[in-house]
Amino acid sequence: MKSLLLLSLLAFAVVAEYEYDGDVMVLTEETFDQAFNEFDYLMFEFYAPWCGHCKELAPKYAEAATALRPEGIVLAKIDATVQKKLAEKYGVKGYPTIKFSVKQAVKDFEGGRTADGIKNWIYSNLNPESEQLETLEQVNEAIAQNHVQFVYFAEEQSEKDRELRKYKEFSFTMKQHFAHTTSKTIREALNIPKGTYFVGFRNQKPYYYQGKLSFPIMRTFVENVANERVQEYSEKKELLDERITKSKPFVVIFSDEQEVQVAAQAWSFQDELLFIKNVDEEFTRKIQVRSQDQKGVFIIKGDQRYKRVEGQSVSEFLEAFQQGKAHKYLKSQAAPQQQGLVKILIGDTYDTARSVNDSVILYYDSQNEEHNAVQEQFLKVAERLQQNKQLTFNKIDLSQNEVSDLGESVEIVKIRLYKNNQPIKFVIRANKIQEERFVKWIVDNAANQVVDPKAEL
């Protein structure tokens, strides 16, 4: 069985072709066969608009549909008074009649007609419930016998514990082997860290889930323990496109695969990091990693890219990302062949330039005609003050480059002077530089003395 998370991503890729009432799919004779063949887990209810029992069930059915849809389980309804051929095909004699298809094998629904009743019946028809283990020997045997084994270590006498119930519900939805124990003695004998209850064992090596139980995070944890940590791009194409859209992080490996494997296996498994190798050229262009840089390890999150810096281990890089301290990999155009009085900066040279005192930087968009006119005014000031060798004039095209300390739009040209690595902003309006005011601003704010030749006349 594929993971339900991946199924949900694939299943709803063509959601526009189906009609929905909230989260309940509305099927007709024209759409039923497609849905039946497309979704591995499909519950469908035959109802009649005038049926009182159907009306009573409707909000509960809708609630279950909302809860199950993110897990790739589709709940649908069919108006049997209109779709008569379908009703006849499935032998509908009364209302509501509910069927459940598991990979096109159909069975009658026999659960309770509440949201929880529907969910629990579906779960029970997917996989067996978590097995209770009562002795240390049983736990050790389960860990030794199963390549992948998950165990919930509850507090003693806690069979009615809400977290344990949630764990058991979750175990219905996954194919791997799940077990639980309520023995505190077993927990202590295996040295399970305090605050950890959910543990995955892969080849008898433990991986600890910490924090509150959440189905999406638990599912990621289970998939990461169960699967090879570093996976082939060819097997994750659709999932990666979804992660980019939803700004969920993943790691792309261009080199140092062995080191990444070690770091990935040691990484906290509830974190939503997916490790991918052997990406193709098209995907590399999509994530905007330049060909000369395709020899490292990157983390991609939406339109943000982070690169491991020289001297940093893969583990340190992952830790830095988790702490919000990873080095950003910025878009940068090719280095200019020639430089004039106004130096052309690119993403790769920007940070060096701004670290120098009395560096004046013009931020512009080369696609904007007004901005190109401002460049001429900026050059005129640079020529006027060029005898001040400590003063440097620079420009950077933000349509081709990214910078580390400017997140604003560039509808209006921006100018900064850097002093002690801090920016001082020059206020410009209507994309036009007033030369005298600009020169005075530089003279007043520069770290070093600036001589204005015109002022000496």
TORKOL-4160 file (C-alpha; in steps of 0.2 Angstrom, whole numbers, padded with zeros to 4 digits, m for minus):
457
<pt num="1" X="0000" Y="0000" Z="0000"/>
<pt num="2" X="0007" Y="0017" Z="m0004"/>
<pt num="3" X="0007" Y="0030" Z="0010"/>
<pt num="4" X="m0009" Y="0038" Z="0011"/>
<pt num="5" X="m0001" Y="0055" Z="0011"/>
<pt num="6" X="0006" Y="0052" Z="m0006"/>
<pt num="7" X="m0010" Y="0045" Z="m0012"/>
<pt num="8" X="m0019" Y="0061" Z="m0007"/>
<pt num="9" X="m0007" Y="0071" Z="m0017"/>
<pt num="10" X="m0010" Y="0060" Z="m0032"/>
<pt num="11" X="m0028" Y="0058" Z="m0030"/>
<pt num="12" X="m0033" Y="0076" Z="m0029"/>
<pt num="13" X="m0022" Y="0082" Z="m0043"/>
<pt num="14" X="m0037" Y="0081" Z="m0054"/>
<pt num="15" X="m0050" Y="0088" Z="m0041"/>
<pt num="16" X="m0057" Y="0100" Z="m0054"/>
<pt num="17" X="m0065" Y="0086" Z="m0064"/>
<pt num="18" X="m0077" Y="0082" Z="m0049"/>
<pt num="19" X="m0091" Y="0091" Z="m0041"/>
<pt num="20" X="m0090" Y="0093" Z="m0022"/>
<pt num="21" X="m0102" Y="0097" Z="m0008"/>
<pt num="22" X="m0090" Y="0103" Z="0005"/>
<pt num="23" X="m0078" Y="0089" Z="0006"/>
<pt num="24" X="m0090" Y="0076" Z="0000"/>
<pt num="25" X="m0088" Y="0071" Z="m0018"/>
<pt num="26" X="m0104" Y="0071" Z="m0029"/>
<pt num="27" X="m0104" Y="0057" Z="m0041"/>
<pt num="28" X="m0115" Y="0053" Z="m0056"/>
<pt num="29" X="m0115" Y="0039" Z="m0069"/>
<pt num="30" X="m0103" Y="0050" Z="m0080"/>
<pt num="31" X="m0090" Y="0052" Z="m0066"/>
<pt num="32" X="m0092" Y="0036" Z="m0055"/>
<pt num="33" X="m0081" Y="0024" Z="m0065"/>
<pt num="34" X="m0067" Y="0037" Z="m0066"/>
<pt num="35" X="m0067" Y="0040" Z="m0047"/>
<pt num="36" X="m0069" Y="0021" Z="m0044"/>
<pt num="37" X="m0053" Y="0017" Z="m0053"/>
<pt num="38" X="m0044" Y="0033" Z="m0048"/>
<pt num="39" X="m0045" Y="0032" Z="m0029"/>
<pt num="40" X="m0039" Y="0017" Z="m0019"/>
<pt num="41" X="m0050" Y="0021" Z="m0004"/>
<pt num="42" X="m0068" Y="0027" Z="m0009"/>
<pt num="43" X="m0084" Y="0027" Z="0001"/>
<pt num="44" X="m0100" Y="0030" Z="m0008"/>
<pt num="45" X="m0117" Y="0033" Z="m0001"/>
<pt num="46" X="m0133" Y="0031" Z="m0011"/>
<pt num="47" X="m0146" Y="0043" Z="m0004"/>
<pt num="48" X="m0163" Y="0050" Z="m0009"/>
<pt num="49" X="m0167" Y="0068" Z="m0006"/>
<pt num="50" X="m0183" Y="0065" Z="0003"/>
<pt num="51" X="m0175" Y="0051" Z="0015"/>
<pt num="52" X="m0176" Y="0057" Z="0033"/>
<pt num="53" X="m0161" Y="0045" Z="0038"/>
<pt num="54" X="m0151" Y="0052" Z="0024"/>
<pt num="55" X="m0154" Y="0069" Z="0030"/>
<pt num="56" X="m0149" Y="0064" Z="0048"/>
<pt num="57" X="m0133" Y="0056" Z="0042"/>
<pt num="58" X="m0128" Y="0070" Z="0030"/>
<pt num="59" X="m0119" Y="0082" Z="0043"/>
<pt num="60" X="m0110" Y="0067" Z="0051"/>
<pt num="61" X="m0105" Y="0060" Z="0034"/>
<pt num="62" X="m0098" Y="0077" Z="0029"/>
<pt num="63" X="m0088" Y="0079" Z="0045"/>
<pt num="64" X="m0080" Y="0062" Z="0042"/>
<pt num="65" X="m0076" Y="0067" Z="0024"/>
<pt num="66" X="m0067" Y="0083" Z="0030"/>
<pt num="67" X="m0057" Y="0072" Z="0042"/>
<pt num="68" X="m0052" Y="0059" Z="0030"/>
<pt num="69" X="m0049" Y="0069" Z="0014"/>
<pt num="70" X="m0031" Y="0074" Z="0019"/>
<pt num="71" X="m0027" Y="0056" Z="0022"/>
<pt num="72" X="m0032" Y="0051" Z="0004"/>
<pt num="73" X="m0049" Y="0043" Z="0009"/>
<pt num="74" X="m0063" Y="0050" Z="m0002"/>
<pt num="75" X="m0081" Y="0050" Z="0004"/>
<pt num="76" X="m0094" Y="0052" Z="m0010"/>
<pt num="77" X="m0113" Y="0053" Z="m0012"/>
<pt num="78" X="m0124" Y="0048" Z="m0026"/>
<pt num="79" X="m0142" Y="0053" Z="m0028"/>
<pt num="80" X="m0150" Y="0036" Z="m0031"/>
<pt num="81" X="m0167" Y="0044" Z="m0038"/>
<pt num="82" X="m0157" Y="0052" Z="m0052"/>
<pt num="83" X="m0142" Y="0039" Z="m0055"/>
<pt num="84" X="m0154" Y="0024" Z="m0056"/>
<pt num="85" X="m0142" Y="0013" Z="m0066"/>
<pt num="86" X="m0129" Y="0015" Z="m0053"/>
<pt num="87" X="m0141" Y="0011" Z="m0039"/>
<pt num="88" X="m0147" Y="m0004" Z="m0048"/>
<pt num="89" X="m0129" Y="m0010" Z="m0052"/>
<pt num="90" X="m0126" Y="m0010" Z="m0033"/>
<pt num="91" X="m0142" Y="m0018" Z="m0028"/>
<pt num="92" X="m0149" Y="m0003" Z="m0018"/>
<pt num="93" X="m0165" Y="m0007" Z="m0010"/>
<pt num="94" X="m0166" Y="0006" Z="0004"/>
<pt num="95" X="m0158" Y="0023" Z="0009"/>
<pt num="96" X="m0145" Y="0027" Z="0014"/>
<pt num="97" X="m0135" Y="0012" Z="0007"/>
<pt num="98" X="m0116" Y="0014" Z="0009"/>
<pt num="99" X="m0102" Y="0005" Z="0001"/>
<pt num="100" X="m0083" Y="0005" Z="0003"/>
<pt num="101" X="m0070" Y="0002" Z="m0011"/>
<pt num="102" X="m0053" Y="m0003" Z="m0006"/>
<pt num="103" X="m0043" Y="m0004" Z="m0022"/>
<pt num="104" X="m0059" Y="m0008" Z="m0032"/>
<pt num="105" X="m0064" Y="m0022" Z="m0020"/>
<pt num="106" X="m0081" Y="m0016" Z="m0013"/>
<pt num="107" X="m0089" Y="m0021" Z="0004"/>
<pt num="108" X="m0104" Y="m0015" Z="0013"/>
<pt num="109" X="m0103" Y="m0002" Z="0027"/>
<pt num="110" X="m0107" Y="m0010" Z="0044"/>
<pt num="111" X="m0101" Y="0004" Z="0056"/>
<pt num="112" X="m0109" Y="0017" Z="0066"/>
<pt num="113" X="m0118" Y="0031" Z="0058"/>
<pt num="114" X="m0108" Y="0045" Z="0066"/>
<pt num="115" X="m0092" Y="0054" Z="0060"/>
<pt num="116" X="m0081" Y="0043" Z="0073"/>
<pt num="117" X="m0091" Y="0027" Z="0068"/>
<pt num="118" X="m0087" Y="0030" Z="0050"/>
<pt num="119" X="m0069" Y="0034" Z="0053"/>
<pt num="120" X="m0066" Y="0020" Z="0064"/>
<pt num="121" X="m0074" Y="0007" Z="0053"/>
<pt num="122" X="m0064" Y="0013" Z="0038"/>
<pt num="123" X="m0048" Y="0012" Z="0048"/>
<pt num="124" X="m0052" Y="m0005" Z="0054"/>
<pt num="125" X="m0054" Y="m0011" Z="0036"/>
<pt num="126" X="m0037" Y="m0004" Z="0031"/>
<pt num="127" X="m0025" Y="m0012" Z="0043"/>
<pt num="128" X="m0025" Y="m0022" Z="0059"/>
<pt num="129" X="m0025" Y="m0012" Z="0075"/>
<pt num="130" X="m0010" Y="m0009" Z="0085"/>
<pt num="131" X="m0005" Y="m0025" Z="0094"/>
<pt num="132" X="m0003" Y="m0024" Z="0113"/>
<pt num="133" X="0013" Y="m0031" Z="0120"/>
<pt num="134" X="0013" Y="m0036" Z="0138"/>
<pt num="135" X="0031" Y="m0042" Z="0142"/>
<pt num="136" X="0049" Y="m0036" Z="0138"/>
<pt num="137" X="0052" Y="m0052" Z="0129"/>
<pt num="138" X="0037" Y="m0049" Z="0117"/>
<pt num="139" X="0043" Y="m0031" Z="0114"/>
<pt num="140" X="0061" Y="m0037" Z="0110"/>
<pt num="141" X="0054" Y="m0051" Z="0099"/>
<pt num="142" X="0044" Y="m0039" Z="0089"/>
<pt num="143" X="0058" Y="m0027" Z="0086"/>
<pt num="144" X="0070" Y="m0041" Z="0081"/>
<pt num="145" X="0058" Y="m0050" Z="0069"/>
<pt num="146" X="0052" Y="m0034" Z="0060"/>
<pt num="147" X="0063" Y="m0024" Z="0049"/>
<pt num="148" X="0052" Y="m0009" Z="0053"/>
<pt num="149" X="0043" Y="m0009" Z="0070"/>
<pt num="150" X="0033" Y="0005" Z="0079"/>
<pt num="151" X="0029" Y="0004" Z="0097"/>
<pt num="152" X="0020" Y="0016" Z="0108"/>
<pt num="153" X="0026" Y="0016" Z="0126"/>
<pt num="154" X="0011" Y="0022" Z="0136"/>
<pt num="155" X="0011" Y="0025" Z="0155"/>
<pt num="156" X="0006" Y="0010" Z="0166"/>
<pt num="157" X="m0013" Y="0007" Z="0167"/>
<pt num="158" X="m0017" Y="0019" Z="0153"/>
<pt num="159" X="m0027" Y="0009" Z="0140"/>
<pt num="160" X="m0040" Y="0023" Z="0140"/>
<pt num="161" X="m0027" Y="0037" Z="0138"/>
<pt num="162" X="m0032" Y="0049" Z="0124"/>
<pt num="163" X="m0015" Y="0049" Z="0116"/>
<pt num="164" X="m0014" Y="0030" Z="0115"/>
<pt num="165" X="m0032" Y="0030" Z="0107"/>
<pt num="166" X="m0025" Y="0043" Z="0094"/>
<pt num="167" X="m0010" Y="0032" Z="0091"/>
<pt num="168" X="m0021" Y="0016" Z="0088"/>
<pt num="169" X="m0032" Y="0026" Z="0076"/>
<pt num="170" X="m0017" Y="0032" Z="0067"/>
<pt num="171" X="m0010" Y="0014" Z="0066"/>
<pt num="172" X="m0026" Y="0009" Z="0056"/>
<pt num="173" X="m0020" Y="0020" Z="0041"/>
<pt num="174" X="m0002" Y="0014" Z="0039"/>
<pt num="175" X="0004" Y="m0003" Z="0033"/>
<pt num="176" X="0019" Y="m0005" Z="0044"/>
<pt num="177" X="0018" Y="m0016" Z="0060"/>
<pt num="178" X="0012" Y="m0006" Z="0075"/>
<pt num="179" X="0012" Y="m0011" Z="0093"/>
<pt num="180" X="0010" Y="m0003" Z="0110"/>
<pt num="181" X="0013" Y="m0007" Z="0129"/>
<pt num="182" X="0006" Y="0000" Z="0145"/>
<pt num="183" X="0021" Y="m0006" Z="0155"/>
<pt num="184" X="0031" Y="0007" Z="0163"/>
<pt num="185" X="0044" Y="m0007" Z="0167"/>
<pt num="186" X="0047" Y="m0011" Z="0149"/>
<pt num="187" X="0049" Y="0008" Z="0145"/>
<pt num="188" X="0062" Y="0009" Z="0158"/>
<pt num="189" X="0071" Y="m0007" Z="0153"/>
<pt num="190" X="0073" Y="m0001" Z="0135"/>
<pt num="191" X="0079" Y="0017" Z="0141"/>
<pt num="192" X="0066" Y="0026" Z="0132"/>
<pt num="193" X="0070" Y="0045" Z="0135"/>
<pt num="194" X="0058" Y="0054" Z="0146"/>
<pt num="195" X="0045" Y="0063" Z="0136"/>
<pt num="196" X="0046" Y="0051" Z="0122"/>
<pt num="197" X="0031" Y="0038" Z="0119"/>
<pt num="198" X="0031" Y="0035" Z="0101"/>
<pt num="199" X="0047" Y="0025" Z="0094"/>
<pt num="200" X="0051" Y="0018" Z="0077"/>
<pt num="201" X="0064" Y="0004" Z="0076"/>
<pt num="202" X="0073" Y="0001" Z="0059"/>
<pt num="203" X="0084" Y="m0014" Z="0060"/>
<pt num="204" X="0082" Y="m0013" Z="0079"/>
<pt num="205" X="0089" Y="0005" Z="0079"/>
<pt num="206" X="0077" Y="0017" Z="0088"/>
<pt num="207" X="0071" Y="0034" Z="0082"/>
<pt num="208" X="0061" Y="0044" Z="0094"/>
<pt num="209" X="0046" Y="0055" Z="0091"/>
<pt num="210" X="0044" Y="0069" Z="0103"/>
<pt num="211" X="0030" Y="0081" Z="0106"/>
<pt num="212" X="0011" Y="0080" Z="0103"/>
<pt num="213" X="0004" Y="0067" Z="0092"/>
<pt num="214" X="m0001" Y="0074" Z="0075"/>
<pt num="215" X="m0007" Y="0063" Z="0061"/>
<pt num="216" X="0003" Y="0073" Z="0047"/>
<pt num="217" X="0019" Y="0074" Z="0057"/>
<pt num="218" X="0017" Y="0056" Z="0063"/>
<pt num="219" X="0014" Y="0050" Z="0045"/>
<pt num="220" X="0030" Y="0059" Z="0040"/>
<pt num="221" X="0039" Y="0051" Z="0055"/>
<pt num="222" X="0033" Y="0034" Z="0050"/>
<pt num="223" X="0038" Y="0036" Z="0031"/>
<pt num="224" X="0055" Y="0042" Z="0036"/>
<pt num="225" X="0059" Y="0028" Z="0047"/>
<pt num="226" X="0051" Y="0015" Z="0035"/>
<pt num="227" X="0060" Y="0021" Z="0019"/>
<pt num="228" X="0078" Y="0024" Z="0014"/>
<pt num="229" X="0081" Y="0042" Z="0020"/>
<pt num="230" X="0090" Y="0047" Z="0004"/>
<pt num="231" X="0078" Y="0044" Z="m0010"/>
<pt num="232" X="0079" Y="0045" Z="m0029"/>
<pt num="233" X="0072" Y="0060" Z="m0037"/>
<pt num="234" X="0063" Y="0050" Z="m0051"/>
<pt num="235" X="0052" Y="0042" Z="m0037"/>
<pt num="236" X="0047" Y="0059" Z="m0029"/>
<pt num="237" X="0044" Y="0071" Z="m0044"/>
<pt num="238" X="0025" Y="0074" Z="m0040"/>
<pt num="239" X="0028" Y="0075" Z="m0021"/>
<pt num="240" X="0042" Y="0088" Z="m0024"/>
<pt num="241" X="0032" Y="0099" Z="m0035"/>
<pt num="242" X="0019" Y="0099" Z="m0021"/>
<pt num="243" X="0032" Y="0103" Z="m0008"/>
<pt num="244" X="0038" Y="0118" Z="m0018"/>
<pt num="245" X="0020" Y="0124" Z="m0020"/>
<pt num="246" X="0016" Y="0122" Z="m0001"/>
<pt num="247" X="0034" Y="0129" Z="0004"/>
<pt num="248" X="0038" Y="0112" Z="0013"/>
<pt num="249" X="0057" Y="0109" Z="0015"/>
<pt num="250" X="0067" Y="0096" Z="0006"/>
<pt num="251" X="0086" Y="0093" Z="0004"/>
<pt num="252" X="0094" Y="0091" Z="m0013"/>
<pt num="253" X="0111" Y="0081" Z="m0014"/>
<pt num="254" X="0123" Y="0085" Z="m0027"/>
<pt num="255" X="0138" Y="0078" Z="m0018"/>
<pt num="256" X="0144" Y="0070" Z="m0002"/>
<pt num="257" X="0130" Y="0057" Z="m0002"/>
<pt num="258" X="0138" Y="0046" Z="0011"/>
<pt num="259" X="0140" Y="0060" Z="0023"/>
<pt num="260" X="0122" Y="0065" Z="0020"/>
<pt num="261" X="0116" Y="0047" Z="0023"/>
<pt num="262" X="0124" Y="0047" Z="0040"/>
<pt num="263" X="0117" Y="0064" Z="0044"/>
<pt num="264" X="0100" Y="0060" Z="0038"/>
<pt num="265" X="0098" Y="0044" Z="0048"/>
<pt num="266" X="0103" Y="0053" Z="0064"/>
<pt num="267" X="0091" Y="0067" Z="0060"/>
<pt num="268" X="0075" Y="0070" Z="0070"/>
<pt num="269" X="0062" Y="0060" Z="0061"/>
<pt num="270" X="0047" Y="0071" Z="0064"/>
<pt num="271" X="0054" Y="0085" Z="0054"/>
<pt num="272" X="0048" Y="0087" Z="0037"/>
<pt num="273" X="0064" Y="0085" Z="0028"/>
<pt num="274" X="0065" Y="0074" Z="0012"/>
<pt num="275" X="0082" Y="0070" Z="0006"/>
<pt num="276" X="0083" Y="0068" Z="m0013"/>
<pt num="277" X="0097" Y="0063" Z="m0025"/>
<pt num="278" X="0100" Y="0062" Z="m0044"/>
<pt num="279" X="0089" Y="0077" Z="m0048"/>
<pt num="280" X="0087" Y="0080" Z="m0067"/>
<pt num="281" X="0092" Y="0096" Z="m0076"/>
<pt num="282" X="0074" Y="0102" Z="m0078"/>
<pt num="283" X="0072" Y="0102" Z="m0059"/>
<pt num="284" X="0088" Y="0110" Z="m0056"/>
<pt num="285" X="0083" Y="0124" Z="m0066"/>
<pt num="286" X="0066" Y="0125" Z="m0057"/>
<pt num="287" X="0075" Y="0127" Z="m0040"/>
<pt num="288" X="0088" Y="0139" Z="m0048"/>
<pt num="289" X="0104" Y="0131" Z="m0043"/>
<pt num="290" X="0118" Y="0137" Z="m0055"/>
<pt num="291" X="0128" Y="0123" Z="m0064"/>
<pt num="292" X="0144" Y="0129" Z="m0056"/>
<pt num="293" X="0136" Y="0126" Z="m0039"/>
<pt num="294" X="0129" Y="0108" Z="m0042"/>
<pt num="295" X="0142" Y="0100" Z="m0031"/>
<pt num="296" X="0135" Y="0103" Z="m0013"/>
<pt num="297" X="0120" Y="0101" Z="m0002"/>
<pt num="298" X="0105" Y="0112" Z="m0003"/>
<pt num="299" X="0089" Y="0114" Z="0007"/>
<pt num="300" X="0074" Y="0121" Z="m0004"/>
<pt num="301" X="0059" Y="0128" Z="0005"/>
<pt num="302" X="0047" Y="0137" Z="m0007"/>
<pt num="303" X="0056" Y="0150" Z="m0016"/>
<pt num="304" X="0070" Y="0150" Z="m0003"/>
<pt num="305" X="0086" Y="0141" Z="m0005"/>
<pt num="306" X="0100" Y="0137" Z="0008"/>
<pt num="307" X="0117" Y="0131" Z="0004"/>
<pt num="308" X="0130" Y="0122" Z="0016"/>
<pt num="309" X="0145" Y="0134" Z="0018"/>
<pt num="310" X="0163" Y="0129" Z="0017"/>
<pt num="311" X="0169" Y="0120" Z="0033"/>
<pt num="312" X="0151" Y="0116" Z="0038"/>
<pt num="313" X="0146" Y="0098" Z="0041"/>
<pt num="314" X="0130" Y="0091" Z="0034"/>
<pt num="315" X="0123" Y="0089" Z="0052"/>
<pt num="316" X="0128" Y="0107" Z="0056"/>
<pt num="317" X="0119" Y="0113" Z="0041"/>
<pt num="318" X="0103" Y="0104" Z="0045"/>
<pt num="319" X="0104" Y="0111" Z="0063"/>
<pt num="320" X="0107" Y="0129" Z="0056"/>
<pt num="321" X="0092" Y="0127" Z="0045"/>
<pt num="322" X="0081" Y="0121" Z="0060"/>
<pt num="323" X="0087" Y="0136" Z="0070"/>
<pt num="324" X="0084" Y="0148" Z="0056"/>
<pt num="325" X="0102" Y="0152" Z="0054"/>
<pt num="326" X="0106" Y="0142" Z="0037"/>
<pt num="327" X="0116" Y="0152" Z="0024"/>
<pt num="328" X="0104" Y="0158" Z="0010"/>
<pt num="329" X="0109" Y="0154" Z="m0008"/>
<pt num="330" X="0104" Y="0169" Z="m0018"/>
<pt num="331" X="0100" Y="0171" Z="m0036"/>
<pt num="332" X="0115" Y="0178" Z="m0045"/>
<pt num="333" X="0118" Y="0182" Z="m0064"/>
<pt num="334" X="0135" Y="0179" Z="m0072"/>
<pt num="335" X="0150" Y="0190" Z="m0067"/>
<pt num="336" X="0151" Y="0205" Z="m0078"/>
<pt num="337" X="0165" Y="0205" Z="m0091"/>
<pt num="338" X="0170" Y="0224" Z="m0088"/>
<pt num="339" X="0167" Y="0236" Z="m0074"/>
<pt num="340" X="0166" Y="0255" Z="m0075"/>
<pt num="341" X="0165" Y="0269" Z="m0063"/>
<pt num="342" X="0149" Y="0262" Z="m0056"/>
<pt num="343" X="0153" Y="0244" Z="m0052"/>
<pt num="344" X="0140" Y="0231" Z="m0056"/>
<pt num="345" X="0136" Y="0220" Z="m0042"/>
<pt num="346" X="0129" Y="0202" Z="m0043"/>
<pt num="347" X="0121" Y="0191" Z="m0030"/>
<pt num="348" X="0138" Y="0183" Z="m0027"/>
<pt num="349" X="0147" Y="0199" Z="m0024"/>
<pt num="350" X="0134" Y="0209" Z="m0015"/>
<pt num="351" X="0138" Y="0205" Z="0003"/>
<pt num="352" X="0157" Y="0209" Z="0001"/>
<pt num="353" X="0153" Y="0226" Z="m0007"/>
<pt num="354" X="0140" Y="0231" Z="0007"/>
<pt num="355" X="0153" Y="0227" Z="0020"/>
<pt num="356" X="0164" Y="0241" Z="0015"/>
<pt num="357" X="0162" Y="0258" Z="0022"/>
<pt num="358" X="0155" Y="0272" Z="0011"/>
<pt num="359" X="0149" Y="0259" Z="m0002"/>
<pt num="360" X="0134" Y="0268" Z="m0011"/>
<pt num="361" X="0122" Y="0255" Z="m0019"/>
<pt num="362" X="0108" Y="0258" Z="m0032"/>
<pt num="363" X="0095" Y="0244" Z="m0032"/>
<pt num="364" X="0085" Y="0244" Z="m0048"/>
<pt num="365" X="0075" Y="0233" Z="m0060"/>
<pt num="366" X="0082" Y="0233" Z="m0078"/>
<pt num="367" X="0065" Y="0229" Z="m0085"/>
<pt num="368" X="0059" Y="0246" Z="m0079"/>
<pt num="369" X="0063" Y="0260" Z="m0092"/>
<pt num="370" X="0061" Y="0274" Z="m0078"/>
<pt num="371" X="0075" Y="0264" Z="m0068"/>
<pt num="372" X="0087" Y="0265" Z="m0083"/>
<pt num="373" X="0085" Y="0284" Z="m0083"/>
<pt num="374" X="0090" Y="0285" Z="m0064"/>
<pt num="375" X="0106" Y="0275" Z="m0068"/>
<pt num="376" X="0111" Y="0289" Z="m0079"/>
<pt num="377" X="0108" Y="0302" Z="m0065"/>
<pt num="378" X="0117" Y="0290" Z="m0053"/>
<pt num="379" X="0133" Y="0289" Z="m0064"/>
<pt num="380" X="0133" Y="0308" Z="m0066"/>
<pt num="381" X="0135" Y="0309" Z="m0046"/>
<pt num="382" X="0148" Y="0296" Z="m0047"/>
<pt num="383" X="0158" Y="0306" Z="m0059"/>
<pt num="384" X="0156" Y="0322" Z="m0049"/>
<pt num="385" X="0163" Y="0313" Z="m0033"/>
<pt num="386" X="0176" Y="0301" Z="m0041"/>
<pt num="387" X="0191" Y="0310" Z="m0033"/>
<pt num="388" X="0185" Y="0303" Z="m0017"/>
<pt num="389" X="0193" Y="0286" Z="m0019"/>
<pt num="390" X="0186" Y="0279" Z="m0002"/>
<pt num="391" X="0169" Y="0281" Z="m0009"/>
<pt num="392" X="0162" Y="0268" Z="m0021"/>
<pt num="393" X="0147" Y="0268" Z="m0032"/>
<pt num="394" X="0138" Y="0251" Z="m0036"/>
<pt num="395" X="0122" Y="0245" Z="m0044"/>
<pt num="396" X="0113" Y="0229" Z="m0043"/>
<pt num="397" X="0099" Y="0223" Z="m0055"/>
<pt num="398" X="0086" Y="0215" Z="m0043"/>
<pt num="399" X="0077" Y="0207" Z="m0058"/>
<pt num="400" X="0092" Y="0196" Z="m0060"/>
<pt num="401" X="0099" Y="0195" Z="m0043"/>
<pt num="402" X="0094" Y="0192" Z="m0025"/>
<pt num="403" X="0102" Y="0201" Z="m0010"/>
<pt num="404" X="0103" Y="0196" Z="0008"/>
<pt num="405" X="0096" Y="0212" Z="0017"/>
<pt num="406" X="0083" Y="0219" Z="0005"/>
<pt num="407" X="0066" Y="0211" Z="0005"/>
<pt num="408" X="0056" Y="0226" Z="m0002"/>
<pt num="409" X="0049" Y="0228" Z="m0020"/>
<pt num="410" X="0059" Y="0239" Z="m0032"/>
<pt num="411" X="0044" Y="0248" Z="m0040"/>
<pt num="412" X="0054" Y="0264" Z="m0034"/>
<pt num="413" X="0073" Y="0264" Z="m0036"/>
<pt num="414" X="0082" Y="0262" Z="m0019"/>
<pt num="415" X="0098" Y="0269" Z="m0014"/>
<pt num="416" X="0109" Y="0265" Z="0001"/>
<pt num="417" X="0125" Y="0270" Z="0009"/>
<pt num="418" X="0134" Y="0257" Z="0020"/>
<pt num="419" X="0143" Y="0263" Z="0035"/>
<pt num="420" X="0149" Y="0250" Z="0048"/>
<pt num="421" X="0140" Y="0237" Z="0038"/>
<pt num="422" X="0123" Y="0246" Z="0042"/>
<pt num="423" X="0113" Y="0254" Z="0028"/>
<pt num="424" X="0108" Y="0272" Z="0028"/>
<pt num="425" X="0093" Y="0275" Z="0016"/>
<pt num="426" X="0092" Y="0289" Z="0003"/>
<pt num="427" X="0074" Y="0294" Z="0000"/>
<pt num="428" X="0070" Y="0295" Z="m0018"/>
<pt num="429" X="0053" Y="0299" Z="m0026"/>
<pt num="430" X="0045" Y="0296" Z="m0043"/>
<pt num="431" X="0061" Y="0287" Z="m0049"/>
<pt num="432" X="0071" Y="0303" Z="m0050"/>
<pt num="433" X="0087" Y="0308" Z="m0041"/>
<pt num="434" X="0089" Y="0327" Z="m0036"/>
<pt num="435" X="0107" Y="0328" Z="m0039"/>
<pt num="436" X="0111" Y="0342" Z="m0026"/>
<pt num="437" X="0101" Y="0334" Z="m0012"/>
<pt num="438" X="0109" Y="0317" Z="m0016"/>
<pt num="439" X="0127" Y="0324" Z="m0015"/>
<pt num="440" X="0123" Y="0333" Z="0001"/>
<pt num="441" X="0116" Y="0317" Z="0009"/>
<pt num="442" X="0132" Y="0307" Z="0004"/>
<pt num="443" X="0143" Y="0321" Z="0011"/>
<pt num="444" X="0133" Y="0321" Z="0027"/>
<pt num="445" X="0132" Y="0303" Z="0030"/>
<pt num="446" X="0149" Y="0295" Z="0024"/>
<pt num="447" X="0161" Y="0288" Z="0036"/>
<pt num="448" X="0175" Y="0297" Z="0028"/>
<pt num="449" X="0176" Y="0315" Z="0023"/>
<pt num="450" X="0169" Y="0318" Z="0006"/>
<pt num="451" X="0175" Y="0332" Z="m0005"/>
<pt num="452" X="0162" Y="0339" Z="m0017"/>
<pt num="453" X="0172" Y="0348" Z="m0031"/>
<pt num="454" X="0157" Y="0359" Z="m0035"/>
<pt num="455" X="0156" Y="0366" Z="m0017"/>
<pt num="456" X="0174" Y="0371" Z="m0018"/>
<pt num="457" X="0171" Y="0383" Z="m0033"/>
